[in-house]
Amino acid sequence: MPSNIINLNVEQEAHEHPCKLTPKQEMTIRLRNDYNKKACLRRAIEFHKVAYKHRVKEYVEIAERIELQEEILLDYEYSRILKREFYV
């Protein structure tokens, strides 16, 4: 979350208040804000990586289950056809 100190400093400069920040202090505050934003984005990226891996794992499991069920169904249908031909 960006700091309100910069905004406060602009207000103080407009009113010629004696407690205004130096350019170095402003730069330091902006740098800290950027560090915080970078950390927040890094956490978001890591979270999405984990969620992505979880979804891919689930997708692979379901795809394998579908293949197995299709195989079983085809084998069942094939065996029914053979039984019908055998008894006819």
C-alpha positions in Angstrom: 0.0 0.0 0.0 1.5 3.4 -1.0 2.6 5.7 1.7 0.5 8.8 2.5 3.7 10.6 3.6 4.4 11.8 0.1 0.9 13.3 -0.2 1.3 14.9 3.2 4.6 16.4 2.1 3.1 17.9 -1.0 0.4 19.5 1.2 3.0 20.8 3.6 5.1 22.3 0.8 2.0 24.1 -0.6 1.4 25.7 2.8 5.2 26.4 3.2 5.3 24.2 6.4 8.7 23.9 8.0 8.4 20.0 8.3 8.7 19.0 4.7 10.7 16.0 3.5 14.0 16.3 1.7 14.2 14.8 -1.8 16.3 11.9 -0.4 13.6 11.1 2.2 11.0 11.2 -0.5 13.1 8.8 -2.7 13.6 6.5 0.3 9.8 6.4 1.0 9.1 5.6 -2.7 11.8 2.9 -2.6 10.2 1.3 0.4 6.7 1.4 -1.3 8.2 -0.3 -4.3 9.8 -3.0 -2.1 6.4 -3.6 -0.5 4.7 -3.8 -3.8 7.4 -6.2 -5.2 7.0 -8.5 -2.2 3.2 -8.5 -2.6 3.5 -9.3 -6.3 6.0 -12.1 -5.5 3.6 -13.7 -3.0 0.8 -13.5 -5.6 2.9 -15.1 -8.3 3.9 -18.0 -5.9 0.2 -18.5 -4.9 -0.8 -18.7 -8.6 2.0 -21.2 -9.3 0.8 -23.4 -6.6 -2.8 -23.1 -7.7 -1.7 -23.8 -11.3 0.2 -26.9 -10.3 -2.8 -28.1 -8.3 -5.1 -27.6 -11.3 -2.8 -29.4 -13.7 -2.5 -32.3 -11.3 -6.3 -32.6 -11.0 -6.6 -32.3 -14.8 -4.1 -35.1 -15.3 -5.9 -37.3 -12.8 -9.3 -36.7 -14.4 -7.9 -37.3 -17.9 -6.4 -40.6 -16.8 -9.6 -41.6 -15.1 -11.5 -40.9 -18.4 -9.1 -43.0 -20.4 -9.5 -45.9 -18.0 -13.3 -45.6 -18.0 -13.3 -45.5 -21.8 -11.1 -48.6 -21.9 -13.3 -50.5 -19.6 -16.4 -49.4 -21.5 -14.8 -50.5 -24.8 -13.7 -53.8 -23.4 -17.2 -54.4 -22.0 -18.8 -53.5 -25.3 -16.3 -55.7 -27.2 -16.9 -58.7 -24.9 -20.7 -58.3 -25.3 -20.3 -58.3 -29.1 -18.1 -61.5 -28.9 -20.6 -63.2 -26.6 -23.4 -62.4 -29.0 -21.5 -63.7 -32.0 -20.5 -66.8 -30.1 -24.1 -67.7 -29.1 -25.6 -66.9 -32.5 
